[in-house]
Structures are given as C-alpha cells and as structure tokens.
C-alpha cells in the first residue's frame, strides 16, 4: 500500500513551503502529457498561445472550455511548487507524477503572483490565471486525502499550494534551468 503524507506533517512544513523564492526560480522539471496518464519529461518545451504546449493533449481534450467549445487558454500551463511536490509525492516508483508542466522552487501564492502577473521563462511569456488550481480527484487518489484536503482547503486558496495555472502570452521555448522571472504587473 502506498504511503501518503500526513496532515500534521504538511502543516508543520507550511513555513518552509511559504519561504520559497519569490522570483528567479530555475525550472527543475518539465512535463508534457501526450495522452491520458502518459508523461514525458523533455529538456525543453515549445509553447504557443494558439496551441498550448507542443505534444500535450490538454488543449485537445481540455477540462475547461470556453462557450464556443474551444480550450480555455487560462489552463495552458501549470506550475507546481517543488516544495509541495516533495511533501506529497512520497512513493515516486509506484505513484504517477501529477502532470504539471513546470516544477520550480517558487512561491506561487496570490500575494506573490496575483492574477495577471506576467512570467518570462526562456523565450516564452506566461500570464498567471485567475483560476484557482485546487487539484482534481486524481490528486486525491495518488497523493492521499490529507494532501488533497491540505492543498484544496478554502483557507489556503490565497496560498495556491497546488500551484498556478497560466495562459501563454508570448510563444517561445522553455528549457530545464531557465529562470522564472516576473516581468509584468
């Protein structure tokens, strides 16, 4: 049976999570999902505002659509703080990676990265979405109910522990090690 993080441990680690760098965080992991429950970890990703992440199925079968049925651009890219991933992903051999596009040691709180903030990563520019990434049912199954409850708790909405969602504002390429820099409001 897979071991999951305990709520007491998650709360004890909260000061460490909130002490993450505010900007200038290097990209530690890149991920694309070519199909359902499939993960590829490339050294670089190509992004376009019209198509999302090259090779990723999310924009072909989005979980959030606009009124015309097209993919909502506010969910094109997800950035998960590495400090949260390290807390919840305890069994890396038997539990699938969550699927977030970018992992970085970054403070993704609303105070640090309010909706509309522009982030330059490599040659791409992303805009922080106004959507709260509370995670999905798969997060609860993979990492445990307590990890889900911790990241999705309404009091933690401003902390955005599950990370942020972003739209692609400027086409470009992101590589491992590129710094995530705030460049706009």
C-alpha positions as CSV (number, residue, x, y, z in Angstrom):
1,X,0.0,0.0,0.0
2,X,1.3,3.4,-0.9
3,X,2.2,5.7,1.9
4,X,0.7,9.2,1.9
5,X,1.7,12.4,3.6
6,X,0.0,13.1,7.0
7,X,-1.8,16.3,7.6
8,X,0.3,17.1,10.7
9,X,3.5,16.8,8.6
10,X,2.0,19.0,5.9
11,X,1.0,21.8,8.3
12,X,4.4,21.5,10.0
13,X,6.1,22.1,6.6
14,X,4.0,25.1,5.7
15,X,6.5,27.7,6.8
16,X,9.1,26.0,4.7
17,X,6.7,26.0,1.7
18,X,5.9,29.7,2.1
19,X,9.6,30.6,2.3
20,X,10.2,29.6,-1.3
21,X,11.9,32.2,-3.6
22,X,9.6,34.9,-4.9
23,X,11.2,35.1,-8.4
24,X,14.3,33.9,-10.2
25,X,13.4,30.2,-9.6
26,X,15.0,27.8,-12.1
27,X,12.8,25.2,-13.8
28,X,13.5,21.9,-12.2
29,X,11.2,19.6,-14.2
30,X,9.3,19.9,-17.5
31,X,6.4,17.6,-18.4
32,X,4.2,17.0,-21.3
33,X,1.3,14.6,-21.5
34,X,1.0,13.0,-24.9
35,X,-2.1,11.0,-23.7
36,X,-4.2,10.1,-20.7
37,X,-1.9,9.1,-17.8
38,X,1.2,9.4,-20.0
39,X,4.1,11.5,-19.1
40,X,7.2,12.7,-21.0
41,X,10.0,14.7,-19.3
42,X,11.8,16.6,-22.0
43,X,14.7,19.0,-21.6
44,X,12.7,21.7,-23.4
45,X,9.2,22.6,-24.4
46,X,7.7,24.7,-27.2
47,X,4.7,26.8,-26.3
48,X,2.3,28.7,-28.4
49,X,-0.7,30.8,-27.4
50,X,-2.8,29.2,-30.1
51,X,-1.9,25.6,-29.4
52,X,-0.6,25.4,-25.9
53,X,2.3,23.0,-25.2
54,X,3.5,21.2,-28.2
55,X,2.7,17.5,-27.9
56,X,0.4,17.9,-24.9
57,X,-3.1,16.5,-25.1
58,X,-4.6,19.0,-22.6
59,X,-5.6,21.6,-25.2
60,X,-7.1,18.8,-27.4
61,X,-9.2,17.5,-24.6
62,X,-9.4,20.3,-22.1
63,X,-11.1,20.0,-18.7
64,X,-12.2,23.7,-19.1
65,X,-13.7,25.1,-22.3
66,X,-14.9,28.5,-23.5
67,X,-18.5,29.0,-24.6
68,X,-17.6,28.1,-28.2
69,X,-16.2,24.7,-27.1
70,X,-12.5,25.6,-27.5
71,X,-10.0,25.2,-24.8
72,X,-9.8,27.9,-22.2
73,X,-6.3,29.4,-22.5
74,X,-6.1,30.1,-18.8
75,X,-5.2,26.4,-18.3
76,X,-2.5,26.0,-20.9
77,X,0.4,25.7,-18.4
78,X,0.6,24.7,-14.8
79,X,3.4,25.5,-12.4
80,X,3.7,23.4,-9.2
81,X,6.0,24.4,-6.3
82,X,8.7,21.8,-5.8
83,X,8.3,22.1,-2.0
84,X,4.7,20.9,-2.3
85,X,5.6,18.1,-4.7
86,X,8.4,16.9,-2.4
87,X,5.9,16.8,0.5
88,X,3.2,14.8,-1.2
89,X,4.9,12.6,-3.8
90,X,6.4,10.1,-1.4
91,X,6.3,6.9,-3.5
92,X,7.9,8.0,-6.7
93,X,8.3,4.5,-8.0
94,X,4.6,3.4,-7.7
95,X,2.8,6.7,-7.9
96,X,2.5,8.6,-11.2
97,X,3.8,12.2,-11.5
98,X,0.9,14.7,-11.2
99,X,1.3,16.0,-14.8
100,X,2.1,19.7,-14.1
101,X,4.0,21.3,-16.9
102,X,6.7,23.0,-14.7
103,X,8.1,22.2,-11.3
104,X,10.1,25.0,-9.7
105,X,11.0,26.2,-6.2
106,X,8.7,29.2,-6.4
107,X,6.3,31.0,-4.1
108,X,3.0,30.7,-6.1
109,X,0.9,32.5,-3.6
110,X,-1.7,35.1,-4.6
111,X,0.3,37.7,-2.8
112,X,3.5,37.0,-4.7
113,X,1.9,36.2,-8.1
114,X,-1.5,37.8,-8.4
115,X,-3.7,37.0,-11.4
116,X,-2.4,38.8,-14.5
117,X,1.2,38.7,-13.4
118,X,3.5,38.1,-16.4
119,X,6.2,35.5,-16.1
120,X,9.1,35.2,-18.5
121,X,10.6,31.7,-18.8
122,X,13.1,31.1,-21.5
123,X,11.7,32.9,-24.6
124,X,8.1,32.4,-23.6
125,X,5.9,34.7,-21.5
126,X,3.0,33.4,-19.4
127,X,0.2,35.2,-17.6
128,X,-0.9,33.9,-14.2
129,X,-4.6,32.9,-14.4
130,X,-7.4,34.0,-12.2
131,X,-8.4,30.3,-11.8
132,X,-7.6,28.5,-8.5
133,X,-5.9,25.2,-9.1
134,X,-7.5,23.2,-6.4
135,X,-6.4,19.9,-8.0
136,X,-8.5,17.1,-9.2
137,X,-9.8,13.7,-8.0
138,X,-6.6,12.1,-9.3
139,X,-4.5,14.2,-6.9
140,X,-6.5,12.8,-4.0
141,X,-6.2,9.2,-5.2
142,X,-2.4,9.4,-6.0
143,X,-1.2,11.5,-3.0
144,X,-3.9,10.9,-0.4
145,X,-6.9,12.5,1.0
146,X,-4.9,14.5,3.5
147,X,-2.7,16.0,0.8
148,X,-5.7,16.9,-1.2
149,X,-7.5,18.5,1.8
150,X,-4.4,20.4,2.7
151,X,-3.9,21.9,-0.8
152,X,-7.6,22.4,-1.6
153,X,-8.6,23.9,1.8
154,X,-10.5,27.1,1.3
155,X,-8.3,28.9,3.8
156,X,-5.3,28.0,1.5
157,X,-6.8,29.5,-1.7
158,X,-4.6,32.6,-1.3
159,X,-1.5,30.4,-0.8
160,X,-2.2,28.4,-4.0
161,X,-0.4,25.4,-2.6
162,X,-1.5,23.3,-5.6
163,X,0.3,25.8,-7.9
164,X,-0.8,28.2,-10.5
165,X,-2.4,27.9,-14.0
166,X,-1.2,30.2,-16.8
167,X,-2.0,31.2,-20.3
168,X,0.7,31.6,-22.9
169,X,1.0,35.3,-23.8
170,X,4.2,35.0,-26.0
171,X,5.2,32.0,-28.0
172,X,8.5,30.6,-27.1
173,X,10.6,27.8,-25.7
174,X,11.3,26.8,-22.1
175,X,14.3,24.7,-21.1
176,X,15.4,23.0,-17.9
177,X,17.3,25.5,-15.7
178,X,15.6,28.6,-17.3
179,X,14.7,31.1,-14.6
180,X,11.1,32.1,-13.9
181,X,11.1,35.9,-13.7
182,X,8.3,38.3,-13.1
183,X,8.2,40.9,-15.9
184,X,4.8,42.4,-15.6
185,X,2.2,43.7,-13.2
